[in-house]
Amino acid sequence: MVALALAELVVVLHFAALAFLVVGGFLARRWHWLIYPHAAMAAWGLSVVVFALDCPLTMLENELRVLGGQPALTRGFIDTYIDGVLYPESLGTPVQVVVAVLVLGSWISLAAGHGQRSAAREEAAEPSPR
């Protein structure tokens, strides 16, 4: 019973990680330190898509399910819980493109905001003419 509860907790963490992947760059405009874990998450997400890597959270969920007497997932996390559930399976590639555009857009927005803040700091530091 505990193993199954932990497996469900892993599912919740997995959804949170995916949500962070999508919106983390925008959150980094407010909390600048978030850009580092977000960049790592984006790199991992890209690696999973490009190299078809197994996600450690999915492996942990599977181990906990087996310990709890349930079968392991036959497909990955996204294929099980998202594709065909939140959007039709045929839209998998377009959804990946939208996520990539959101991530890149958030980084561009963050860089533009950083440039504006730097310019404002420089302007504030200049002595005013008398």
N, CA, C and O of each residue as an XYZ file, in Angstrom:
520
protein
N       0.833     -1.196      0.000
C       0.000      0.000      0.000
C       0.880      1.264      0.000
O       0.592      2.211     -0.731
N       1.938      1.282      0.807
C       2.835      2.437      0.855
C       3.520      2.610     -0.495
O       3.668      3.737     -0.969
N       3.933      1.530     -1.111
C       4.617      1.610     -2.401
C       3.702      2.231     -3.456
O       4.163      3.027     -4.274
N       2.430      1.888     -3.451
C       1.502      2.456     -4.429
C       1.265      3.941     -4.162
O       1.150      4.732     -5.098
N       1.191      4.315     -2.898
C       1.042      5.737     -2.559
C       2.272      6.516     -3.016
O       2.151      7.627     -3.531
N       3.448      5.934     -2.827
C       4.674      6.580     -3.286
C       4.710      6.667     -4.812
O       5.191      7.654     -5.367
N       4.202      5.635     -5.488
C       4.141      5.662     -6.953
C       3.253      6.814     -7.418
O       3.579      7.504     -8.384
N       2.134      7.019     -6.729
C       1.242      8.124     -7.082
C       1.913      9.471     -6.805
O       1.718     10.428     -7.554
N       2.695      9.545     -5.741
C       3.444     10.765     -5.443
C       4.451     11.057     -6.552
O       4.647     12.212     -6.930
N       5.076     10.025     -7.062
C       6.017     10.192     -8.179
C       5.281     10.729     -9.403
O       5.820     11.567    -10.126
N       4.058     10.260     -9.643
C       3.264     10.767    -10.771
C       3.018     12.261    -10.601
O       3.163     13.028    -11.553
N       2.647     12.677     -9.389
C       2.410     14.101     -9.117
C       3.699     14.897     -9.341
O       3.670     15.966     -9.950
N       4.822     14.380     -8.851
C       6.111     15.058     -9.058
C       6.460     15.157    -10.539
O       7.027     16.152    -10.992
N       6.114     14.119    -11.280
C       6.399     14.100    -12.712
C       5.588     15.189    -13.417
O       6.115     15.907    -14.266
N       4.300     15.310    -13.062
C       3.479     16.373    -13.649
C       4.028     17.741    -13.273
O       4.045     18.652    -14.101
N       4.476     17.894    -12.028
C       5.055     19.170    -11.582
C       6.322     19.481    -12.375
O       6.546     20.629    -12.759
N       7.143     18.477    -12.621
C       8.372     18.680    -13.397
C       8.043     19.126    -14.818
O       8.705     20.011    -15.360
N       7.029     18.521    -15.422
C       6.638     18.919    -16.777
C       6.058     20.331    -16.797
O       6.309     21.094    -17.730
N       5.286     20.678    -15.774
C       4.750     22.040    -15.686
C       5.897     23.041    -15.545
O       5.879     24.108    -16.160
N       6.889     22.690    -14.736
C       8.050     23.562    -14.577
C       8.802     23.713    -15.892
O       9.308     24.793    -16.199
N       8.879     22.648    -16.661
C       9.532     22.718    -17.968
C       8.848     23.764    -18.839
O       9.517     24.526    -19.537
N       7.522     23.804    -18.800
C       6.771     24.715    -19.656
C       6.850     26.160    -19.153
O       7.032     27.079    -19.953
N       6.717     26.372    -17.845
C       6.599     27.741    -17.328
C       7.813     28.227    -16.545
O       7.846     29.388    -16.137
N       8.794     27.388    -16.326
C       9.941     27.758    -15.499
C      10.704     28.971    -15.989
O      11.177     29.772    -15.183
N      10.831     29.119    -17.298
C      11.528     30.281    -17.831
C      10.798     31.579    -17.516
O      11.426     32.608    -17.268
N       9.473     31.527    -17.527
C       8.693     32.710    -17.169
C       8.805     33.002    -15.667
O       8.863     34.162    -15.259
N       8.835     31.961    -14.865
C       9.009     32.145    -13.420
C      10.375     32.749    -13.106
O      10.530     33.458    -12.112
N      11.359     32.468    -13.949
C      12.711     32.987    -13.726
C      12.779     34.502    -13.915
O      13.754     35.124    -13.495
N      11.776     35.101    -14.529
C      11.749     36.573    -14.598
C      11.578     37.153    -13.203
O      12.092     38.231    -12.901
N      10.856     36.433    -12.357
C      10.626     36.900    -10.982
C      11.720     36.400    -10.043
O      12.254     37.157     -9.232
N      12.042     35.114    -10.165
C      13.057     34.490     -9.316
C      14.204     34.057    -10.232
O      14.188     32.963    -10.797
N      15.180     34.925    -10.362
C      16.246     34.745    -11.359
C      17.010     33.439    -11.212
O      17.447     32.869    -12.211
N      17.177     32.956     -9.995
C      17.935     31.725     -9.771
C      17.266     30.514    -10.413
O      17.919     29.489    -10.605
N      15.978     30.606    -10.750
C      15.268     29.469    -11.356
C      15.755     29.153    -12.770
O      15.474     28.073    -13.291
N      16.476     30.074    -13.391
C      16.920     29.810    -14.757
C      17.859     28.605    -14.816
O      17.867     27.872    -15.805
N      18.645     28.400    -13.764
C      19.599     27.273    -13.781
C      18.899     25.917    -13.720
O      19.195     25.056    -14.548
N      17.980     25.689    -12.770
C      17.265     24.403    -12.821
C      16.377     24.292    -14.055
O      16.152     23.194    -14.563
N      15.867     25.438    -14.542
C      15.038     25.368    -15.740
C      15.868     24.979    -16.963
O      15.421     24.185    -17.790
N      17.063     25.533    -17.077
C      17.937     25.156    -18.195
C      18.287     23.670    -18.135
O      18.324     22.994    -19.163
N      18.542     23.167    -16.928
C      18.831     21.736    -16.770
C      17.608     20.901    -17.161
O      17.743     19.872    -17.824
N      16.421     21.345    -16.751
C      15.192     20.611    -17.100
C      14.958     20.637    -18.606
O      14.561     19.630    -19.192
N      15.201     21.783    -19.232
C      15.026     21.879    -20.679
C      16.019     20.974    -21.409
O      15.666     20.313    -22.386
N      17.262     20.951    -20.928
C      18.266     20.074    -21.551
C      17.861     18.607    -21.408
O      17.994     17.820    -22.345
N      17.369     18.256    -20.226
C      16.915     16.876    -20.013
C      15.730     16.567    -20.925
O      15.699     15.511    -21.557
N      14.759     17.472    -20.999
C      13.591     17.246    -21.850
C      13.966     17.073    -23.306
O      13.433     16.203    -23.994
N      14.881     17.898    -23.774
C      15.350     17.773    -25.159
C      16.064     16.442    -25.365
O      15.882     15.788    -26.391
N      16.874     16.046    -24.394
C      17.598     14.766    -24.492
C      16.643     13.580    -24.547
O      16.856     12.630    -25.301
N      15.590     13.647    -23.740
C      14.611     12.552    -23.729
C      13.951     12.418    -25.096
O      13.751     11.309    -25.591
N      13.613     13.562    -25.705
C      12.950     13.537    -27.013
C      13.920     13.101    -28.109
O      13.582     12.251    -28.933
N      15.124     13.677    -28.123
C      16.067     13.414    -29.206
C      16.666     12.012    -29.120
O      16.791     11.325    -30.134
N      17.036     11.587    -27.907
C      17.740     10.312    -27.757
C      16.872      9.190    -27.200
O      17.377      8.096    -26.946
N      15.584      9.436    -27.007
C      14.645      8.444    -26.472
C      15.163      7.815    -25.173
O      15.173      6.595    -25.013
N      15.593      8.691    -24.247
C      16.097      8.221    -22.953
C      14.938      7.857    -22.024
O      13.834      8.387    -22.144
N      15.215      6.947    -21.104
C      14.236      6.602    -20.083
C      14.341      7.610    -18.944
O      15.435      7.944    -18.488
N      13.201      8.081    -18.501
C      13.184      9.057    -17.416
C      13.310      8.333    -16.072
O      12.624      7.336    -15.846
N      14.169      8.816    -15.185
C      14.317      8.171    -13.881
C      13.034      8.202    -13.053
O      12.798      7.299    -12.250
N      12.203      9.230    -13.237
C      10.937      9.265    -12.504
C      10.002      8.147    -12.967
O       9.300      7.546    -12.154
N       9.993      7.871    -14.259
C       9.175      6.768    -14.771
C       9.706      5.431    -14.257
O       8.933      4.546    -13.890
N      11.033      5.295    -14.235
C      11.615      4.046    -13.719
C      11.271      3.865    -12.242
O      10.960      2.756    -11.809
N      11.326      4.953    -11.467
C      10.976      4.876    -10.047
C       9.511      4.528     -9.867
O       9.168      3.691     -9.032
N       8.647      5.161    -10.640
C       7.218      4.839    -10.561
C       6.983      3.362    -10.861
O       6.219      2.697    -10.161
N       7.637      2.850    -11.900
C       7.464      1.441    -12.260
C       7.924      0.515    -11.134
O       7.245     -0.459    -10.809
N       9.073      0.822    -10.544
C       9.563     -0.014     -9.445
C       8.588     -0.008     -8.272
O       8.322     -1.050     -7.673
N       8.066      1.154     -7.951
C       7.112      1.247     -6.838
C       5.808      0.527     -7.159
O       5.225     -0.110     -6.282
N       5.352      0.618     -8.382
C       4.127     -0.108     -8.779
C       4.332     -1.625     -8.638
O       3.469     -2.331     -8.116
N       5.466     -2.101     -9.101
C       5.755     -3.536     -8.998
C       5.836     -3.957     -7.535
O       5.315     -5.005     -7.155
N       6.502     -3.123     -6.704
C       6.558     -3.421     -5.262
C       5.173     -3.458     -4.639
O       4.927     -4.211     -3.697
N       4.258     -2.631     -5.176
C       2.893     -2.583     -4.662
C       1.979     -3.622     -5.280
O       0.786     -3.651     -4.981
N       2.520     -4.475     -6.140
C       1.720     -5.551     -6.715
C       1.016     -5.186     -8.009
O       0.183     -5.956     -8.487
N       1.318     -4.056     -8.578
C       0.723     -3.662     -9.853
C       1.746     -3.847    -10.963
O       2.950     -3.885    -10.707
N       1.267     -3.960    -12.190
C       2.223     -4.069    -13.302
C       2.878     -2.724    -13.588
O       2.298     -1.671    -13.325
N       4.078     -2.771    -14.123
C       4.776     -1.558    -14.543
C       4.070     -0.978    -15.758
O       3.345     -1.681    -16.461
N       4.287      0.299    -15.996
C       3.730      0.928    -17.186
C       4.326      0.268    -18.421
O       5.519     -0.033    -18.465
N       3.489      0.049    -19.413
C       3.999     -0.548    -20.651
C       4.542      0.517    -21.592
O       5.294      0.223    -22.522
N       4.146      1.764    -21.333
C       4.642      2.894    -22.125
C       5.197      3.928    -21.151
O       5.049      3.782    -19.938
N       5.822      4.951    -21.668
C       6.394      5.993    -20.820
C       5.333      6.864    -20.164
O       4.142      6.716    -20.438
N       5.765      7.765    -19.305
C       4.873      8.644    -18.562
C       3.995      9.477    -19.497
O       2.774      9.502    -19.349
N       4.615     10.150    -20.449
C       3.854     11.015    -21.353
C       2.897     10.193    -22.192
O       1.747     10.589    -22.384
N       3.353      9.050    -22.696
C       2.483      8.195    -23.499
C       1.313      7.652    -22.680
O       0.228      7.433    -23.218
N       1.528      7.436    -21.390
C       0.475      6.869    -20.547
C      -0.508      7.917    -20.049
O      -1.721      7.718    -20.127
N       0.003      9.031    -19.538
C      -0.839      9.992    -18.831
C      -1.205     11.245    -19.623
O      -2.128     11.964    -19.241
N      -0.498     11.518    -20.721
C      -0.720     12.795    -21.406
C      -1.198     12.593    -22.842
O      -2.267     13.080    -23.211
N      -0.403     11.867    -23.669
C      -0.818     11.622    -25.057
C      -2.147     10.881    -25.071
O      -2.310      9.860    -24.402
N      -3.081     11.400    -25.830
C      -4.383     10.751    -25.929
C      -5.294     11.043    -24.741
O      -6.465     10.666    -24.751
N      -4.765     11.712    -23.719
C      -5.583     12.076    -22.556
C      -5.796     13.594    -22.555
O      -6.936     14.058    -22.545
N      -4.705     14.365    -22.566
C      -4.806     15.826    -22.579
C      -4.931     16.377    -23.993
O      -5.469     17.467    -24.190
N      -4.446     15.644    -24.963
C      -4.560     16.023    -26.368
C      -4.501     14.735    -27.188
O      -3.978     13.729    -26.708
N      -5.030     14.746    -28.425
C      -4.982     13.534    -29.254
C      -3.541     13.096    -29.521
O      -2.648     13.928    -29.685
N      -3.332     11.800    -29.563
C      -1.980     11.270    -29.796
C      -1.372     11.792    -31.088
O      -0.155     11.944    -31.183
N      -2.204     12.066    -32.077
C      -1.695     12.543    -33.365
C      -1.064     13.932    -33.263
O      -0.365     14.361    -34.181
N      -1.304     14.638    -32.151
C      -0.740     15.983    -31.985
C       0.524     15.991    -31.137
O       0.955     17.055    -30.692
N       1.127     14.829    -30.904
C       2.321     14.753    -30.056
C       3.455     15.646    -30.525
O       4.024     16.387    -29.724
N       3.792     15.590    -31.800
C       4.887     16.409    -32.320
C       4.551     17.901    -32.271
O       5.389     18.687    -31.829
N       3.359     18.322    -32.706
C       3.041     19.753    -32.574
C       3.064     20.245    -31.125
O       3.460     21.383    -30.871
N       2.652     19.417    -30.185
C       2.696     19.815    -28.776
C       4.146     19.984    -28.332
O       4.458     20.927    -27.605
N       5.030     19.091    -28.754
C       6.450     19.226    -28.423
C       7.013     20.520    -29.000
O       7.825     21.182    -28.353
N       6.594     20.884    -30.202
C       7.061     22.130    -30.822
C       6.545     23.332    -30.025
O       7.290     24.283    -29.789
N       5.273     23.291    -29.610
C       4.704     24.393    -28.821
C       5.468     24.537    -27.501
O       5.773     25.654    -27.084
N       5.777     23.419    -26.844
C       6.542     23.477    -25.595
C       7.920     24.093    -25.852
O       8.377     24.940    -25.084
N       8.574     23.670    -26.922
C       9.901     24.228    -27.248
C       9.809     25.721    -27.512
O      10.674     26.478    -27.071
N       8.775     26.160    -28.225
C       8.593     27.585    -28.502
C       8.340     28.351    -27.201
O       8.870     29.446    -27.016
N       7.538     27.785    -26.303
C       7.297     28.433    -25.011
C       8.589     28.573    -24.210
O       8.858     29.627    -23.635
N       9.381     27.514    -24.176
C      10.639     27.560    -23.428
C      11.570     28.605    -24.034
O      12.113     29.447    -23.318
N      11.752     28.551    -25.342
C      12.631     29.531    -25.998
C      12.085     30.951    -25.850
O      12.842     31.897    -25.632
N      10.767     31.088    -25.970
C      10.153     32.399    -25.794
C      10.362     32.938    -24.389
O      10.589     34.134    -24.202
N      10.285     32.059    -23.407
C      10.503     32.508    -22.025
C      11.946     32.958    -21.839
O      12.205     33.932    -21.132
N      12.880     32.266    -22.462
C      14.291     32.656    -22.348
C      14.552     33.981    -23.059
O      15.307     34.818    -22.565
N      13.924     34.169    -24.222
C      14.071     35.445    -24.942
C      13.486     36.574    -24.105
O      14.078     37.648    -23.995
N      12.332     36.328    -23.523
C      11.703     37.314    -22.647
C      12.589     37.628    -21.447
O      12.722     38.783    -21.042
N      13.184     36.597    -20.895
C      14.077     36.776    -19.750
C      15.312     37.588    -20.143
O      15.729     38.487    -19.412
N      15.886     37.270    -21.290
C      17.072     37.999    -21.760
C      16.721     39.451    -22.058
O      17.499     40.349    -21.737
N      15.570     39.696    -22.663
C      15.151     41.069    -22.959
C      14.938     41.841    -21.664
O      15.333     43.003    -21.566
N      14.326     41.217    -20.680
C      14.122     41.866    -19.385
C      15.434     42.151    -18.689
O      15.587     43.186    -18.040
N      16.390     41.229    -18.821
C      17.714     41.434    -18.208
C      18.415     42.623    -18.853
O      19.056     43.418    -18.166
N      18.294     42.742    -20.167
C      18.904     43.867    -20.872
C      18.296     45.195    -20.441
O      19.006     46.189    -20.288
N      16.988     45.208    -20.247
C      16.312     46.430    -19.803
C      16.744     46.797    -18.388
O      16.969     47.970    -18.091
N      16.860     45.791    -17.511
C      17.284     46.064    -16.129
C      18.720     46.588    -16.103
O      19.033     47.500    -15.338
N      19.590     46.017    -16.933
C      20.991     46.472    -16.978
C      21.068     47.915    -17.453
O      21.819     48.714    -16.894
N      20.301     48.253    -18.474
C      20.302     49.618    -18.990
C      19.765     50.586    -17.938
O      20.293     51.687    -17.783
N      18.732     50.187    -17.223
C      18.161     51.040    -16.176
C      19.173     51.255    -15.049
O      19.282     52.356    -14.509
N      19.916     50.197    -14.695
C      20.938     50.331    -13.645
C      22.050     51.285    -14.079
O      22.500     52.118    -13.293
N      22.488     51.161    -15.322
C      23.540     52.041    -15.832
C      23.064     53.491    -15.843
O      23.809     54.402    -15.483
N      21.813     53.692    -16.260
C      21.257     55.043    -16.306
C      21.159     55.632    -14.901
O      21.441     56.813    -14.702
N      20.766     54.823    -13.941
C      20.641     55.291    -12.561
C      22.018     55.593    -11.957
O      22.128     56.442    -11.073
N      23.051     54.918    -12.416
C      24.381     55.092    -11.860
C      25.093     56.338    -12.403
O      26.026     56.848    -11.781
N      24.650     56.816    -13.553
C      25.285     57.998    -14.150
C      24.916     59.238    -13.346
O      23.758     59.412    -12.966
N      25.893     60.100    -13.085
C      25.577     61.335    -12.373
C      24.742     62.258    -13.269
O      24.949     62.313    -14.482
N      23.819     62.964    -12.670
C      22.975     63.855    -13.434
C      23.735     65.143    -13.743
O      24.485     65.630    -12.897
N      23.554     65.703    -14.947
C      24.244     66.939    -15.325
C      23.699     68.123    -14.527
O      22.509     68.180    -14.218
N      24.578     69.062    -14.200
C      24.142     70.245    -13.430
C      24.089     71.449    -14.289
O      23.745     72.532    -13.814
